[in-house]
Amino acid sequence: MRKIHRLFAILSIFLLSAINPERLFAQAEPFRVVFWNVENLFDTRPDSLKDDKEFLPESIRHWHYGRYKKKMADVSRVIAAVGGWTPPALVGLCEVENDSVLHHLTRYSPLKELSYRYVMTDSPDERGIDVALLYQRDRFKLLQHRSVRIIPPTARHRPTRDILHVSGLLATDDTLDVLVCHLPSRSGGQQESEPYRLHVAQVIRRQADSLIQVRTRPQVLIMGDFNDYPTNKSIAEVLGAVAPPVKPSPLSLYHLLVNKEPGTYKYRGQWGILDHLIVSGTLLEASARMHTDESKAHIARLPFLLTDDEKHGGTQPFRTYYGMKYQGGYSDHLPVYVDFTLTE
């Protein structure tokens, strides 16, 4: 009965979305993991402890309940569309404001029929944005979750987002450790802001190394918006996450999207990958009960997530806002996803 309800829920969300009909007949993989920067998913209520005044009804953005409700429905539809016939087992999100937003998303938006639960951080970020993980508890049994606080390297660095560490039990009886991240922005310039991202990347690396050391069979998945490209130091050097070789080392980290084009974000006419999926080498072993490979990782370039780039040509992400002007789109980032094969 639950499967029937889930099927009807997915169909109803699809019918409300401008989805390519051919996708409706694509068969989903058994365990899909998605990450998406949803671009400022704020509620409409003021928070005296955070700088959220841009996203209030009386603000310059005029962020009112109607726009908030539409954004909720849009996020739901994208998650369902990226999943295909089977909802994604795990969905990492960043730029979500608070617990209230996640509660509304999982209980009162079209996503409510898909039985997601969630965990999230409560970071000291001045704007109040956080990271979260949605999970289907019949496919990922939550064992524990915690926030890893980032101590700014100097007094001039503003507080940033925590790292969310989630551990869960899979149908294979294996433990999967997930790290959801949103590194400091490039505000002020790439070179000026890079040291802060390198600092956060070092924290992520230490967390991954610790898990690799303590787990009998470490299975680590790192996903997030790093505000850096695969060739930047935070990823290529600090994490050491490169494209998987023919024979991956079980205890190294590998980047699944290095060779994917054109990218997840477009800046001044140039596409690039700011959103990353990184795994421990153990998850690339074809003989393992849970495994994947580079060919199963993708950028979700669904047609309705794109719009014409009138200034630079081609297409660009269909954003909710362009500057302060409301566009009514989905996000300035495209989702990324990877399929895992689970063998019980």
N, C-alpha and C positions, 0 to 999 in steps of 0.2 A: 504493500500500500504506500509506504514511504517513497519507493522508487517511482511509483505512478505520480504522486504529488510533485516530486522533483522534476519529472519529465514535463508535466504541465506548466510548472513554474518557469522552466527554461524556455519553453515554447512561447509563453506569454510575454516574456522579456524580449525574445527575438522579434516577435510581431510588432512590438512597440519601437523597434530600432530600425534604422536604415542599414540593414546588413545585406551584404552580397548573398543572394539566394543560394549560390553554390556552396557556401560555408555550412548551410544547414545539413548538408549530406556528407560532411567530412567527419570521419570517425575519430574521436578524441582518444588520446593515450590514457592509460589507467591512472597515472599519478602526475598531474600537471602542477607546476609551481609558477606563480606569476609575481612580478614586481612592477609597481607603477607609482610614479610621482603624480599625484592627482591634482596638483596646482591649487594650493590654498583652499582646502576644504574646511572653511570656517562656519560656525553657526552665526546667528544674528544677534546674540546677546553679549553685552560688554563684560569683560573680565578685568577687574580692577588690578589684578596682579600681572597682566600681560599687556603688550602694546598691540591690541587688536582693533584699534579705532578705525582702520581703513575698511574693515569688513563689518560695518554696522549700517542700518538703514539710512541714517542721516549723514553718512560719510560721503566723500567724493566719489566712491565707487557705487554708492546706492545699493549695497548688498542687503536686499530685503528677503522676506520669507519665500516669495515666489521663486526667486533665483536660487535660493538655498535648496528648495524642494526639487527644482529641476536638476540641480547639480547632483543630488542624491540619486535621482532616477537615472541620470546619465552614467554615474559611476557603476551603478548596479548593472546596467545594460552592457557596459564594456567588459566587466568581469565575466558575465555570462557568455558574451560573444567570444572572448578569448578562450574560454573553456571549451566551447563547442557543445557537443551533446552531454558531456560530463562536466560538472562544475569543477574548477580548479580545486585541488586538495588544500593548497596553501596560497595565500595572497598577501604579499608584503606591500605595505602602503607607506608613503611619506607625505608630509605636508597636510596632516590631519590635526585639527586643533585640540580636541579633548575627547574624553570618554563619552560625553553626550553625543558628539557627532557619530562615533562608532556605534553607539547604542541605536541611534536613529537609522543608521545605514543597515544594520543587521536585523532590526526589528520592525521598522516602519517603511522602508523602501521596498521596491520589487525584489530585492535580495532576500527578504525575510523568508521566502519559501525554500531557500537553499540551505537552511539550518547551519549557518556559520556562527561560530563563537570567535572571540577575539581577545588578544592581550595587547597592551600598548605601554609606551613610556610616559612619564610625566617629567619632561625635561625642563631645565632652567632657561631654555631658549627665550629671548626677550619677546619674540612675536608669538610665542605659545604654540609653535607647530611641533609635532611629534611624529614618531614612526609607530607602526602597528603591524600585527600579523593576524589575518583571518585564517581560521582552520576549520575543517570539517572533522568533528570529533570521532566519527565512525571510521575515519581513515588516518587520523593523527591523534593519538591519545596524549593529551598534554601531561607532561611529567613535571616540568617546572619552567618558570620564566623569571627573568630579572633584568633590570636596567643597569647598564654599565655607564657610570657617570664619567664625563670627560672633564678633567681639570684643565682650564685654559693654561697654555704654556707661559703667558706673561699677563700682567695686569691690564694691558691694552687690548687683549683679546676678549671679545664678548662671549658669554656662555653659549654653548651650542647644543645640538641634540644628543641625547643619550644613545648608546647602542642597545638594541633589544636582543637579548639572548633567550631563545626558546628551545627547549628540549622536548621531544615527543617520541612516542613508541609507534612503530609502523606495523602493518599487518605481517611483515616478515620477522617480527620480534626484534628488529634492530632499532637502535636509537639514532635519531637524526637531530643534529644540533644546527639551528638556524640563527644567523646573525643578520639583523635588519639594520641598515645604516643610512644616515643622511649627513654627509660631511659638510663642513663650512663652505659657504658660497665663495664665488670669485669677486665679490664686491671689493672695489679698490684696485682691481687688476690681478691677473693670474700670478705674477711673480710675487707681489706683495702679500697675497693671501695664501700662497702655496705652503709656507711653513706650518700653518695651522692644520691644513689637511694632512701633511706628512705626520704631524703629531698624532692626529686621530687614527691614521692608518697604522701607526706603530702600536696603538692600543688594540686595534682589531687584530693585528698580527700576533700580539701576545695572547689574546683570547683564543685565537685559533690554535696556536702552539700548545697552550695549556690543555685544550680539549684533545688534541692529537696525542698528548702524552698520557692523559688519564683514562681515555676510553680504550677498552680492549680492541674494539674495531671502530676507529673514529670515522664518522661520516659527517662532514661539515659543509654547510651551504651558506655562503655569504652573498647577500643581495642588497642593493641600495643605489642611491644617487650619490656618487662620489664627487660630483662637480669637477671631475677630472676625466681625461681620456685614457684608454688602455695603455698608451705609450708614456703617460706622465709618471713621475717618480713614485707617487703614492701607491700605484698599482703595480707597475713594472718592476720597481726596485724594493720598496718597503714590503709589500705583500708578495712580491716575486711571482705574481699571477700572470703567466703567459699562455699562449695557445697550447693545447695539449699535444705532446709529442706522440710518436707511434707507441712508445712504451712509457706511460706516465709513472712517476714515482708515487707510491701509495700515500706518502706523508707530505707531499708538496701540494701547493695550491695552483689551480689552473682556471684560466678565464675562458668561458664558453662563447663569448660574443666578439672576440677580437677580429674575426674574419667576416663579420656580418656587416652588410651595407644597406642603406647609406648611413643610418644612425638613429638615435632616439630623440635628438634635440637639434634644432637648427638655429645657428647664431650667425648673424650677418651673412646669410646666404649659404653657409657651410654646415652640412650635416656632421654630427659626431656622436660618439657613444659616451654618454654621461651616466647611464644606468647599466649596472653590471650584475652578472651572474658568475660567481666564482665557487668552485668546489674543490674538496680535497681529492687527491688521486684515488682514494679508495672507492669513490663514486664513479670512477671511470673504468673499473674492472668488469669486463663483460661477464665474468663468471660469478660476480657477486649477486646476492639476492635483491639488492637495489643498485641499479646502475643507469648510466646515461652516456652520451657522447656528444661531441661538438655539433653533430648534424641535427640533434634534437633540441637545440636552443635557437630561439628566433626573436625577432622584433615584430610586434603585432602591428603591421601596417594595414589595418582595416580601413577601407575607403572612407568611412564616415568620420574617422579620426583625423583626416587630412583636409586641407583646404588649399586653394591656389595661393602661391606666393607671388603677389603682384609686383613686388619690388625687385626680387632676385630671380624670379622664374621658378618653374617646377612647383612643388608642393611644400607645405610646412604643416606642423601640428595645428589642429583646430583648437585654439586656446579658449579658455573661459574669458580672460581679459587680455587685451593687447595694450600694455601700458595701463591707463586708467579707463579705457573704453571697453565696455562690455561687449563681447563677441557672441556669447552664448554657446561656446564650444565646450570641449571636454577637458583638455589639459595642454600645457606647452611641452609635455613629454609624451612619448609613446610607451606603451607597456612592453615588457620583455617577459619571455616565459621559456621554460624547459620541461621536457617530458622525461620521466623516469620509468623504467621498467621494474616492476616488483614481482619477484618469484617466490612464492611461499614454499 
